[in-house]
Amino acid sequence: MNAARSSSQSPIPSCQPGSQRFLPRARNREPRSVFCALVLFCLTLSSASFAKNNPSYTQFGHNINIAPNQQVGELTCFACSIRVRGQVAGDVTTFGGSVVIEDQAEVSGDVTTFGGDLRLDHGVKVAGDASVFGGQIRRDAGASISGDVTSMGGRGWLVPIVLAPFVVLGLLVAFVIWLVQRMRRPSAPAMPA
């Protein structure tokens, strides 16, 4: 009879405090943390080796020049120009500067200039799009662009492109001010007829 009673009773609660019941034991955590550390270490080394093979450059106010035998990742330039004679594995982007691609250079990504010109010499290959906002495209007949070519020439396009976000922000602020003033205004009681 005691055997039947013991099988129907609930199990004896654990003597461990509540926080220890739900945490994995220390011996189970060690291999997992060692494995995670090893994976993180391998990822760090692999990303560093990729970056070493194709470094990317971002400059503010200093021109970027890529030599004929040089290979780089992505190029970004603010208030400066870029001259490419080697190979670029990514995009080439300038803000307030020009891009010159010459001497059989190759760009695997897009070429974009805001407020500058784009010049493509004979034998140049661009695998992506070429976009110019507020400038001109000077393209030799022997240059090839695999993607789309977009040109919003002239400096007049810069004003709407730069001012459009400020106009939208100003309209949003004016709308919020109007809503706040409307909510503060006391409602007039209905006049009897």
N, C-alpha and C positions, 0 to 999 in steps of 0.2 A: 504494500500500500504506500509506503514511503517512496518507492521507486516511481509510482505513478504520479504522486504529488510533486516530486522534484522535477519531472519532465514538463509539467504544466506550469510551473512557476517561472517568473521572469528571471533572466540571468542576473548574476550579482554585478552591481555597478563597479566600474573601474575605480581603483584607488588613486589614479593620477588626477592632478588638478585639471580643470576644464581646458586650459590653454594648451596643455601638453597632449591631450587626446587627439587634437586635430592637426597638430604640426607633425611633419615627418620626423622621424628619428634622425639624430646627427649622423649616424653611419650611412643612411640613405641619401643625405644631402651632399656628402663629400664627393661622390663620383659625379653627381649632376652638376655641381658647381665647378668641378675641374673640367668637365666636358664643355660647359658654357664658356669658361675662360679660354679654353683651347680654340673654340670656334671663333670667339671674338678676336683673339690674337691672329688667327689665320686670315680673317676678313680684313683686319687692319693692314697686315703685310701685303695682301693682294691689292688693296686699293692704293697703297703707297707705291707699289711697283707699276700699276697702270698710270698713275699720275706722273711718275718719273719718265715714262716713255713718251707721253704726249702732254706736256704741261700746258695749262691754260693761262692766259694773261688778261688782267684787267688793269687799265691805267687811267689815271685822272690827270689830264693836262700834259702828259708825256707821250710822244708818238711811239707806235709799236712798229718795228721793222722785222720781218721774217726773212732770213737768208735763203738762198736757193736750195740748199740741202737740208734745211731745218724742217722738222715735223712738230706741229703743235696741236693742241686740242681746240679750245674755243678762244676767240679774241673779242674783248669788249673794251671800248675806249670812250671816255667822257671828256669832251672839250679837247680832243686830239685826233690825229689821223692814223690810219693803218696802211702799211705797204707790205704786200705779200708777194714773195718770190719763191716760196717753198710750198709745203703741203699743210693744209688745215683740216683736221679731222672733224671739226664741228662747225659752229656758226661764227660769222664775222659781223659785229655790230658796232656802230659808232653813233654817238649823240653829240652833235655840234662838231663834226669832223668828216673828212673824206676817206674813201677807201680806194686804193690803187692796187690792182692785181695784175702782175706782169710776169714775163719770163717763164712761160709754160707752167705757171702755178696752178694748183688744184685746191678747191674748197669743197668738202664733202657735204656741208650744210648750207644754210641760207646766208645771204649777204644783205644786210639792212643798214641804211644810213638815215639819220634824222638830222636835217639841217646841214647836209653836206653832199658832195658829188660822189659818183661811182665811176671808176674808169677800169675797163676790162681790155687788156691788150691781146695781141694775136697769140693763139694757142692756149689761152686760159680756159679752164673747165670749172664750172660751178654746178654741183650736183643738185642743189636745192633751188629756192626762189631768189630773185634779186628784187629788192624793194628800196625805193628812194622817196623820201618825204622831204620836200623843201630843197630839192637840188636837181641835178641832171645826171642822166646816164650817158656815158661816152663808151660805146661798145664797138670794138673792132669786128670786122666781118668774120674773122677767124676764131673769135671767142664763142664758146658754147655755154648755154644756160639750160639745164634740163628741166627746171621748174618754170613757174610763172614769172613774168617781168612786170612790176608795178612801179609806175613813176607818177608822183604828184609833184611835178616840177614847179619851180619858182618858190621864192621865199614867202609868198602870200599864204601858202598852206600851213606854215608854222603857227600863224596867229590862231586859226581855229583849233588846231591840234593842241596847242598849249592852253588856250583859254577855255576850251569846252569843259574840262573837269571843274574849273573854278566857277563857271556859270551854273553848272548843275549843283555844286555845293552851295552857292549863294541862294539859289531857288529853294533848296531844301531848308536852309536856315530861315529864310523868310517865311516859309510855310509853317515851321515849328513856332516861330514868334507869333504868327497870326493865330494859330491854334491856342496858344497860351493866353493871349489877350482875349480871345473869344470866350474862353472858359472863366476868366476873371470877371468879365462884364456881368453885372447883376441882371437877372432877367426881369423885364418890366411886367408888372401885374396886368392882367387882362382888364381893360376898361369896360364898365357896364354900358350897354347900349341904351 
